[in-house]
Amino acid sequence: MGFLDRFRIKKRKQPAITVGGIELVLIPPGEFTMGSDTGREDEKPLHEVDLDARYLHVGKYPITNAQYKRFVDATRHQAPRHWSGGSIPEGKEDHPVVWVSWDDARAYCRWLANETGQAVRLPTEAEWEKAARGTDGREYPWGDKFDKRKCNSQESGIEDTTPVGKYSRQGDSPYGVADMAGNVWEWTSSLYQDYPYDADDGREDPEAEGSRVARGGAFYNPHGGVRCTFRLGAKPYGRNVDLGFRIVLISKFLASGTGRVD
């Protein structure tokens, strides 16, 4: 790898905040390259998307079992099906929560928003993709070449979830967001529709019927399925052993460093 390649994938530290004990990383506003001209048909065409000039913060990690349990205990919401007696499987407190539907994930966001007074929600797939790949159109969060040492995919041979942040910092995105490739699929707010992406064409209507987009791939996906542009359409009521989520926040201010807004 030459000097320019090393410079290209250097992580850019961004201001971070915490909400309800959850760390979030700032994603700067502006255009980025979305989609692919060489991937699957549902990833085409390659196009530019301009995210609003606002203070978007993305969860550094997927929501963990321990974080989700606070919500379950507070609201008596249905616990994930593999939690025997409503208890987290032993030793998996810091693993991403799974067996959650799109509606479960949205219910968690509403609860956390009420608890903290902050605008917490699921990311759109455009927000998710920019957080994963930055602005240079890379294939994976760390660059263009797959490296099994940087994520939990089929190539790792683990065949199960791993603690969030296990592959950080080497597998982080340009903004320092972790676990954007492999481990678990992550729900987004977006309907599974054709590109180009347009937030105003109805795909971000929470009341619209249809499959919702999940991103990132999971521990059983081979390297092609954990690319930043890979898309999965899933029924919003679907729950699975490999399906979780992370949150985003539209902040009222720009944090100059790590701080609390809750």
N, C-alpha and C positions, 0 to 999 in steps of 0.2 A: 504494500500500500504506500503510495507516494505522499508527499507533503500536502498536496492539495486535497487528496482524499481524506487524510487525517483531519485537516482543517474543516472539511465539509461536514463531517459527522460529529464534530465537537459539540458537546451538550451546552446549551445556552441557559444559564441559571435564570429563573424567573421568580418574581416575588410570589410568596406563598401566604395563604391565610388558613385558619382553621374554623370550621363550623361544626358544632356539636362534637368536637374532638376529631373531626375528619379533616385531613390536610388536603388543600386544593392548590393548584398551580395556575398562575396567570397565563392565558393564551392571548398574545397580542392581537389586536384587530387588524383587518386588512385582507388582501387577496391571498389565495393559495391554489395550488393545482390539485384538482379532485378527479378521481377516476383513473382510468388506464386506457391506453390504445393497444395494449398487447394482452390484457387479461381476458376474463370471461365477457360474454356479450353484455351482461347486466352491469359491468364496470365501465362500459363505453358510452359516450366518447370522453376523452380527456378534455377537461374544461376548467375554466377559472371560476372560483366562487369567492365573493367578497363578504366576509362576515361583518356584521355591524360594528361600528366604532363604539364598543362598549367593553366593560371590564368583565370578561368571561373567565371564570376560574373552573378548572376541571379537576375532579378528584384524582389525586396522585395514584391511588390504588382502587381496585374494585371494593365495593362494600363487603366487609368480612362477616363471618358468622357472629362474632361477638357484637359487632355494631348492629346487625340485624336483630339480635336477640333483645336489645334494649327496646326496639320498636314492638316486637312480639309481646314482650312482657307488659309494656305500657298500654297497648291497645287490644290485647288478646286476639290479635290477627293470627290466622292459621300459620302454624310453624311449617317449615319445609318438611317434606314427607320422610326424610331420613333422620330427622331429629327424634329419636325414641323418647317418648314421654315429654316431648317439648324441650329436650336437652340437646345441646350441641354435641356431635360426635367427639369422643375424647381425643384431644390433641389437635383439633381442627378449628380452634377459636380464631386463629389468624389466617385461615384459608378463606377464599371468597365464598360468599353464600351462593348456593345453587338451589335448584328446584323452586325457583321463583318465576311467576308469570309476569307479563308486562303490567298487568293490573296490580300485582303485588309490589312491583318496583315503584310504580306511581304512587301507591298508597304510602310506601315508606317515604317518598319525597314529600308528600303532603304533610305527613306527620313531622318530619324534620323541619319543614318550613314553619309549621305552627310552633314547634318547640323553640326555634331560634329567631323567628321573625325575619328570616332571609328567603330570598327567591330561589329556592332549591327545586330542581327538576331533573329529568333525564336529559342527556345531550341529544341534539339532532345528529343525524349521521354526518352532516358536514362538520359540525363542531368536533365530533369524535375523530373524524379523519384528519382534520388539521392538527389536533392535539397529538395524534399518532405519528404523523409524517412531516410536520412542519411545512415549509413553503417550497422545497426543492424537488418534490415529486418522487421521493425515495420509495423503495419497495417495502422495506421493513423499518421499524422505528429507529434502528441503529445505522441503517445504510441500505445499499442495494444487494448485498450478498447475504444469503442465509447463513446463520451460525447457530447450531444447536446448543451452544453453551450460553446463549442469550435469551432463551425462552423455553417454556414448557409446552412442547409440541410432541407429535408422535415420535419424532426422532430422539427425544430425551429418554424414551423407554419407561417413563414413570407410570403412565397409564392412570393417573389420578391428579386431583388438584394439588397445588403446592402453596405454601404460605405466600401471601402477597409480598412483593418486594424481594423475593428470593433471587431474582435475576437483575436487581438494581445494584449499581448504576449501569452496568455494561449493556443491559437490554433496554434502557430508557429511551424515550422519544427525544427529539431535539430540545423540548421544553422541560425535560426531566420528569415526564409522566411514565409510570411503570406499568408493566403487565398489559401492554397494548397488543402484544402478539402472544397467542396461546393462553394456556391456563383455563380460562372460561370465556365462552361467548358473552357479549354484553348487550343488553337491550339498549336501543335508542328510541327516541320519540317518533321517528319517521316511519310513514307508510312505505312499504316496499313497492316503489314505482320506478319507471324508467328514468334515465338521465337525459338531459342535464338536470342537475339538482336545482330546484327553485322552491324556496321556503314559502312562497306565496301562492303555490298552485294547488293547495289543499292537502299536501302530504304531511303537514304538521298539525292538521286538525285532530285533536285528541278524541273527538266523537266519531270520526270517520271509521267505517268498517274496513277490515282487510288486514293482511299480514303486516307486521312491523319488522323493521330491520334490526338484526343483531350483527355485531361486529367483533373482530379480533381473533376468531378461531378459538379452539380449545385444545386440551391436552392430547386428544386423540387425532387431531388434524395433522396431516403432513404439511411440509413447509409452504406449499402453494396455498393452503387454506388459512395461513396466519399472516398473509400479506396485508398491508394497510388498506388496500382497496377491496379486499374480498368481502362480499355481502351475502347475508343469509336472510331469507324471508321466513318469519316464524309466526304462527298464530298467537294472538295476544294472550289467550288463555293457556298456552302451552307452558309446561314445566318440564325441566329435564336436568339430568345429573351434571350437565356441562354449561348451564345457562344462568348467568348472574347479571350484575349491572354496576355502574358507577354513577356518581351524581355530578351535576354542574351547578354553578351559582353565578347569577348576574349581580355583581357587586356594585354598590353605590359609590365606591371610592377605589382608588388605586393604592394597593398596599405597597409601601416602599421596602418592606421586609416581612419576615414572618410575624404575623399578628393574629388577633382573635377578633371575630366580628359577632360572636355569640355571647 
